[in-house]
């Protein structure tokens, strides 16, 4: 990482996008692992998942003691600059990495 990147406090994708990408890669992800992967608190991860569920991007299904998440790729992105573009297009372009990779 270059020096300029180390000093930077911003990223290209929001935490909401990062959580969505992590769920796309691992629909059975535990909240603790999701938070660690994105670099946020577990509570922040929970709030983001609630936002994504309420907006229709994600469905949550309780399976025993765990949750399983399903993404609806047809829901349009929220920003006016992406009007008419479903979130599935973003997921297709970014092809989420395996959470086990560094």
C-alpha positions in Angstrom: 0.0 0.0 0.0 1.4 3.4 -0.9 1.9 6.1 1.7 -1.1 8.1 0.3 -3.4 5.1 0.7 -2.2 4.5 4.3 -3.2 8.1 5.3 -6.5 8.0 3.6 -9.6 7.9 5.7 -12.1 7.2 2.9 -13.0 4.2 0.7 -14.8 3.8 -2.6 -17.6 1.6 -1.2 -19.8 2.3 1.9 -20.0 -0.1 4.7 -23.5 -1.0 3.4 -22.0 -2.1 0.1 -19.2 -4.0 1.9 -21.7 -5.9 4.1 -23.8 -6.7 1.0 -20.7 -8.1 -0.8 -19.8 -10.2 2.2 -23.3 -11.6 2.4 -23.2 -12.4 -1.3 -20.0 -14.3 -0.8 -21.2 -16.2 2.3 -25.0 -16.3 2.9 -24.4 -18.0 6.3 -21.9 -15.5 7.6 -22.0 -14.9 11.3 -22.4 -11.3 12.4 -19.1 -11.4 14.3 -17.3 -12.5 11.1 -19.1 -10.0 9.0 -18.2 -7.2 11.3 -14.5 -8.3 11.4 -14.4 -8.6 7.6 -15.8 -5.1 7.0 -13.9 -3.5 9.9 -16.8 -2.3 11.9 -18.4 -3.2 15.2 -20.8 -6.1 15.5 -23.5 -3.6 16.4 -22.9 -1.5 13.3 -23.0 -4.7 11.2 -26.4 -5.6 12.7 -27.8 -2.1 12.0 -26.6 -2.3 8.4 -28.1 -5.8 7.9 -31.4 -4.4 9.3 -31.2 -1.5 6.8 -30.6 -3.9 3.9 -33.5 -6.2 5.0 -35.9 -3.3 5.5 -35.0 -1.9 2.0 -35.6 -5.3 0.4 -32.0 -6.0 -0.7 -31.6 -8.9 1.7 -34.0 -11.5 3.1 -33.1 -13.1 6.5 -34.1 -16.6 7.3 -33.5 -18.1 10.7 -32.1 -21.7 10.4 -31.7 -23.2 13.9 -29.5 -20.8 15.9 -28.0 -19.1 12.7 -29.3 -16.8 10.0 -29.2 -17.4 6.3 -29.3 -14.4 4.0 -30.5 -14.2 0.4 -29.9 -11.1 -1.8 -32.5 -9.8 -4.1 -30.4 -8.7 -7.1 -33.3 -7.0 -8.8 -33.7 -4.2 -6.2 -32.5 -0.9 -7.6 -29.6 0.9 -6.0 -30.7 3.9 -3.9 -28.5 6.8 -5.2 -29.9 8.9 -8.0 -26.7 8.4 -10.0 -27.4 4.7 -10.2 -31.1 5.1 -11.0 -32.4 2.2 -12.9 -29.5 -0.1 -12.0 -30.2 -3.1 -9.9 -27.8 -4.0 -7.1 -27.1 -7.3 -8.9 -25.1 -5.4 -11.5 -22.8 -4.1 -8.7 -22.4 -7.6 -7.3 -21.6 -9.0 -10.8 -18.9 -6.4 -11.4 -17.2 -6.8 -8.0 -17.3 -10.6 -7.7 -16.9 -10.8 -3.9 -13.8 -12.5 -2.5 -13.9 -15.4 -0.2 -14.1 -14.2 3.4 -11.3 -16.7 4.3 -8.8 -14.8 2.1 -6.7 -12.1 3.6 
